[in-house]
């Protein structure tokens, strides 16, 4: 099979490439990203095309890459700078249009799109399945972008019934290799590295957390496994991807601390002040994604794909925290700490 993966050098892309590389079947994988990575595993088994999906010459690159492809896995997404909405829209919306139109021209029979649980409307305490409204988390630039693109994807599926279309909606995707990029996206420039190391080492006795916080994580390798299964089965529709639920007490126990639950509005206000002062990349909208996105039911992925996460949320959180404490870089430009310095964009924007 020939599989084209956009955003293949990123966090989720890394898990997807590892899954295809480990599969017993013979795959020809084509990777598309702005800056192709060095030829180290798993990137060394990929044919790379450099492409800015929002550029005018993207269709030519995509047409060449997608010729005779069996599936396209669209993972490319720009997360920052959220203060530059036009730039995000150019890459995320216009870029997705370019990918879908290229898939249509090449008559690719299967398209898999990487969305997020941030596309869901907030819910109560019970996990939601894939039928829950996809109206997004209010105030989240990221969530609104996912909602807009999913709506476009539904129109594409209706207009192209000969193309199988699937959507993955993972929760926070964790892995050590993403740590440096997470620091750049959310914590730089003022969160000191020593504070994260103290947290990892169990030397912070009290851990402030939003009241009632419950989260699910999923490892990049488990997302990659789900994508592989979707492609193998030419599955359609949406699939929630998440491990088990961690509450505030469970998160605190991970670092040998006691949870101090604070009103969410207080913590959100503090995040807002730091963000407006350009002291952290974490915006109030991102805080809302982390605290208001619903828990998800993964029954469909388990039943139709035979999928189950191999790492639980505690394992994911422990690996991610250790990586953050070490500022562990990934093997590509997209996973480095200086990722926001390209194209003249300073880290603080």
HUUR-V332156 format. One record per helix or strand of 3 or more residues. SS is the DSSP state (a for helix, b for strand). FROM is the first residue (numbers start at 1). TO is the last residue. If there is no record, write none. Layout:
SS,FROM,TO
SS,FROM,TO
This chain:
b,2,6
a,11,22
b,28,33
a,43,45
b,46,50
a,58,66
b,71,74
a,85,106
b,110,114
a,117,119
a,141,159
b,164,170
b,172,174
a,176,187
a,193,200
b,206,210
b,214,219
a,220,233
b,237,241
b,245,247
a,248,254
b,258,262
a,264,276
a,284,292
a,299,305
a,313,326
a,333,335
a,339,344
